[in-house]
Amino acid sequence: MQLLLPYADPARFLAELINKYGFSLYNTWSSQSVTLPECIGAGFVQLFVKNDIHFFRGIWDFNEPTVFCSHDPVGKKGLIDFRVSNVDQVIHSSALEGAKKFEWEITRVDGIRFFIPEDYFIGTRFDLSCRFPAFANDPQIKQMIKQLFEIPSDDFSNTMLLDAKLTEFVFYVIRQLSNAKMGPLTDCSLPQRRVDCISEAHTMILGNLDKEISILQLSRSVGLNECDLKRDFKKIYGLPIRQYIIQQKIERANRLIVENHLDFKETARSLGYTNIKHFEALFKRYYGKI
């Protein structure tokens, strides 16, 4: 199943869930909520709109594999998107992590999405992208994410508390990402062409997590020598290329296991691993368990 929805316009987003997919609308304090029709699954989306900032919490389980995608280009209307799932509680951003399409698998989700105009931040889109890896690993941000998911979702009397906590989180997202000291690239000035090449390599990595892609292949594809590619990739994304690829594969594996109910061996093979024992060791090292 595919949900094709606008993401940049919260009113249209809500209207199309209701009119195209049969979601039911009801109002809660300072928010609007829609519930899934029983024929396609169970759960809800609770949407908060604050002038030109909007965010929502969604908890649902579709009856069949489901993908959300949007015709809106990434970054439409200057919006920076942020998403975090209760599965791993790691914050992501299509706009800042180089995604070319606004799309992801959503079969089973307990997650929160934020959409904040770029004008609220200090720095260019490139500055924000460079700061993002350090921001995502900031202990204060991780603790606040943990607190968000500790608010019980089965009682809408918590809406007032959730609204306050989500608004507080938006404040810290803007403040932390606007901090010029945040991120690995603050003392380094790279030519724009070099930055574009590194961004292209990053996009290739995310688009080929199911394949074995070498640093030599990346360097030839983006037109940089291997030494420059490895050095500058780490400056921008905070990790060596090999370590970054492993991290992304493990995080995707965890989402596939929890949200899509894939078994461990099937997940490992879908990400290009033939040595299941090796993959198991990597997964345990990252999450501490399987």
N, C-alpha and C positions, 0 to 999 in steps of 0.2 A: 504493500500500500504506500502511496505517496501523498503527503500533504504539501500542496503548493500554495504558499502564503506569503504576503508581504511581511517584512519584519520592521521596516523603517516607519510604518504608520500604524500605531497601536489600535486606532479605531477601526481601520480596515482589517487588520489582523483578527480582531475579535469578531467583526461582522462576518468575515469569510469562514471562520470556524463554525459560526452559527448557521449561516445560509448555505454553505457548500457541503459541510460535513455533519450537520445535524446536532451540534453541541447545544446544550441548554444553558441559558443565561440566568444568573441571579446576582443580586448586589450584596456586598458585605461592606463593613465599615471602611471607607476610603478606597475601596477597590471594586472591581467587577470580576466575577468568576464564571467560568463555563465548565460544565461536566461532559465527559464523553458519553455518547449514546451506547447503550449496552451491546448493540450489534457490532460495534468495532472495538470495544474494550471498556476499561474502568479507570476512573481518575478525574483530575480537574486541572485547570489552569487558573491562577489567581493573579490578575493584572493590576498594577498600580501605575498611574500616570501623574507625573509631576511637571506640568508645563512641557518643556522640551526634553525631559528625561523620562524614560519609562523602564519598568522592570517587572518581572513576573516569576512566580514559583509554580512549577508544574510537577505533578506526581501522577503518573499514569502507567498503564500496562495495556498495550494494544494486543488484539487477538492474533494478529499476524505481523510479520516483519514490516516495519514502517520507517520511511525516510521523510524528513522535513527538508524542503528546499525552497528557494525564493528566486523569483526573477529579478529582485532588487540586487544590483551589484554590491559587492562588499564595500562598506564605507559610504553607502548612499546617504545623501543629505549630511555628509560629514559626521555620521554616527560611528562611534567606536563601540563595538560589541564585546561583551564579556560573558562567559558562561562557566558554570562550575557544577559538578555533579556530586551527589552524596556518595558515589561509589569510591572516588579517589580524593575528592575535595581539592583538586588542582585546578586553578583558574586558567582559562584559555581565551584567546581572542582571534577570530578570523582576520580582522583588520590588521592586527599587530603581528600576527604570526605568518603572514604571507599567503593566506588561502585565496585562491582565485574565484571560488564559488562559495555562496552562503548555503551550506548543506551539511547535514550529518544524520546518522542513524539514531532513531528515537524510540525504538520498539518498547523499551522499558526504561523509565526515567524518574528520578527524583532530583530535580535540578533547578537552578536559578539562572535567569538571563538578565543582563543589564544592557541598556543602550544609552550612551552618554555622548552629547555633541563634542566633537574634537575641540571646539572653541573654549571649552571649560579647562582644557589642559594647557600647561606652559610648555612650549616646544613644538617642533614639527612632528609629522607622522613618523619620520625616520627616527627622531629623538625618542619618541615613545616606544617604538619597536626595539630600539637598542636597550632601553631601560627595562623592558617587559620581563626578561628572564629573571633579573634580580628582584623585581617587584613580585613576581609570582612565587618566589621562594622566601619573601620577607616574613619573619616569624609573626609579626603583628597581623598581617593579612591572613596568614594561615589560621591563626587563632580566631579571628573574626569569622572566617568561613565556618569553622567548627561550631561556633556559637549560633550561627544562622540555622544550621541543620539540627541543632538541639531544641529549637522551638517546635513543639508538637504540631504536626500538620493535620491531625484528625479532628481538631476542634477550632472552628472558625472564630471563636471568641478570642483567639490569639492574634487576630488580624491586626489590632492596634500595635501589639508588641512587634510583630513581623514587619509592619510598615516602618516603625521607628528604627529597627535594626538594619533593614535594607537601606533606608535613607542614610543612616550613619555609615554604612559600608561604602555607599557611593561617595560620600565626603572623603573617606580615607583613600579610595581608589584614585580620585582626582588629586589629592594632596601628594600621595606617594609617587604616582607616575609623573607628576610635575616637578619632582625633586631632581634638580640637575646632578646631584651626587649619586642618584640611583642608577645602577647599571654599569656594565663593564667597559663601555665605550667612552666614558666621560673625558678621558685624557688622551683620546686618540682621534685623529682626523683622517678619514679615508676619502679618497676621491669618489664621487658619486658613481662612476662606472664600476668601481670595485664593490661598492655597496650593492649595486644592482646585481652583480654577478653572484655575490654571496646570497642574496635574497632568492635568486633563481635556483641556486643549489639547494637552499632550504626547502623550496617548493617541490623540487624533484625528490628530495628525501621523503617528505610527507606523502607524496603521491605514489611512492614505490616501496612502502613498508612491507609489502608481500613478496618483494624480490630482494636478491642480494645485489646491492649496488656498491661498487668500489669507489674509493677516493679518486682513482685515476679516471674512471668513467665520469665522475662529477666534474673533475677539473677540465677534461676535454670538452664536455658539454657546455660549460659556462665560460670557457676561454681564459682560465687562470691556471698557473702552474700549481702543483700539489702543495708546495711549501706555503705559498701565499694563501691558498684556499684554506688550509688547516689553521694557519695562524689567525687569519681574519675571521673565520667562522667562529672560533672560540671567543674572540673579542666581542662579537655581536651577540652570540647565543649562549655564552657562558660555559660551554662544555666542548671538549674535543668532538670531532665529527662522529667517530665510532661510538663514543659513549652516548652522544645525543641520539643516535639511531637506536641503540639498545633501549634507552629510556623511553622513546616514543613507541617502540614495539611492545614493551612491557605494559605501558599505560593503555595502549589499544587492546592488548590481550585481556587485561582486567575488565575493560568495558564490554568486550565481546562475551566473556564468561558470565559476568553479572547481568548484563542487560539483554543479551541474546540467548542466554542459557546454552552456549556452546560448551562441549566438554574440552578438557585441557589439551588433549592430543590434537583434536580438530582445530583448535585455536592456534596451536603451535605451527601446524602445517599451513594454515591460512596465512601465516606471517613468514613463510619461507624456511622454517626450521625443520630439518630432517632428523637432527639429533635431539630427541625429546628430553633426554636426561639433562643435556646442556641447558636447554631452555628452562627446564624445571628449576635448575640451580640458579639461573639468572632471576627468575620470577621470585623465588624464595628470598634471595638476597635483597630484592627491591621491596617486597611486601611482607616478608617474614613468614609467609604461609601460602598454601595453595587453596 
